[in-house]
Amino acid sequence: MKEINRQIVRKDTKTYTFRLTKNRLPVDISGWYIYFTVKADWNDLDSDAIISKSIYLNNSDSVAGIGYLSLTSAETDVVIGEYFYDFKFIDTNYRETFQRGKLNIIPSARIG
C-alpha cells in the first residue's frame, strides 16, 4: 500500500486516476468499485467519513486496469484542515486499501 499525502483546494473539483497491476501487468477491474473516504481520525468508522464516495468501474479503460474517481465542488466543500484518506478497490473476491495518507483541504487563493 502506498502512503501519499495530498491536498485539495476547498470547493474545487478533483479527478484521480488509478492503475492496478499485478506482476507489472494490468488487472481487469471491470465490475469493481473504488471507495474513497476522508476522515478526521484514522480510527473513525467509514460511516462517519467527512467525504465518502464510491464508483462502479465499467468503461473501456477498466479492462486495462485504469479507473477514475471524480470529486465535485460540493463534495470538497468541507472545513479547511488536515484529514486522513484512503482508497480501496473492492471486488467480490478481492478487497484492498491501495493508497492512504493525509489530506489537507486548503483555501482557494484570493485575488485582489
C-alpha positions in Angstrom: 0.0 0.0 0.0 1.3 3.5 -0.9 1.2 6.3 1.6 0.9 9.6 -0.2 0.0 13.0 1.3 -2.4 15.1 -0.9 -4.2 18.4 -0.9 -7.4 19.7 -2.4 -8.5 23.3 -2.7 -11.8 23.7 -0.9 -14.8 23.7 -3.3 -12.6 22.6 -6.3 -13.3 19.6 -8.4 -10.7 16.9 -8.5 -10.3 13.7 -10.5 -7.9 10.9 -9.5 -6.7 8.3 -12.0 -5.6 4.8 -10.8 -3.8 1.9 -12.5 -4.0 -1.5 -10.9 -1.3 -4.0 -11.9 -0.1 -7.4 -10.7 3.4 -8.5 -11.6 3.6 -5.4 -13.8 0.6 -6.5 -15.9 -2.7 -4.6 -15.9 -5.6 -6.2 -13.9 -9.0 -6.1 -15.5 -11.0 -4.1 -12.9 -14.3 -4.1 -14.9 -17.2 -4.5 -12.4 -15.1 -3.5 -9.4 -15.7 -0.5 -7.1 -13.4 2.2 -5.9 -14.2 3.6 -2.5 -12.7 6.9 -1.2 -13.2 8.1 2.4 -11.9 11.1 4.2 -12.0 11.1 8.0 -11.0 13.4 10.9 -9.2 10.4 12.5 -7.9 7.1 11.2 -10.0 5.3 13.7 -13.3 6.8 12.6 -15.8 4.5 11.0 -16.3 4.7 7.3 -19.9 5.7 8.1 -18.6 8.8 9.9 -16.4 9.9 7.0 -16.4 13.6 6.1 -16.2 12.7 2.4 -17.3 9.3 1.2 -17.6 8.2 -2.4 -17.8 5.0 -4.4 -17.8 4.5 -8.2 -18.5 1.4 -10.3 -15.8 0.7 -12.8 -17.3 -0.2 -16.1 -15.7 1.6 -19.0 -13.2 0.8 -21.8 -10.2 1.7 -19.6 -11.3 -0.7 -16.8 -10.1 -3.7 -18.8 -6.6 -2.2 -18.8 -6.7 -1.7 -15.0 -7.4 2.0 -15.2 -10.1 3.7 -13.0 -11.2 7.3 -12.3 -12.7 8.9 -9.3 -14.0 12.4 -9.5 -15.0 14.7 -6.7 -17.4 17.6 -7.2 -17.0 21.1 -5.7 -19.9 20.2 -3.4 -18.1 17.1 -2.1 -14.9 19.2 -1.4 -16.9 21.9 0.4 -15.6 20.9 3.9 -13.9 22.7 6.7 -10.3 23.7 5.9 -7.9 21.4 7.8 -5.9 18.2 7.9 -7.7 14.9 7.4 -6.9 11.2 6.7 -8.0 9.5 3.5 -7.9 6.1 1.9 -8.7 4.5 -1.4 -10.0 0.9 -1.7 -10.6 -1.4 -4.6 -13.4 -3.9 -3.9 -14.5 -6.9 -5.9 -16.4 -10.0 -4.9 -13.1 -11.9 -4.3 -10.7 -9.0 -3.7 -10.5 -6.1 -1.3 -7.5 -3.9 -0.9 -6.7 -0.5 0.5 -4.2 0.6 -2.1 -3.5 4.1 -1.0 -3.8 6.3 2.1 -2.3 9.3 3.7 -3.0 12.8 5.0 -5.3 15.1 3.0 -5.1 18.8 3.5 -8.1 20.9 2.5 -6.7 24.3 1.7 -8.4 27.6 1.0 -8.6 29.0 -2.5 -6.4 31.9 -3.4 -8.0 35.3 -3.2 -7.1 37.8 -5.9 -7.2 41.5 -5.0 
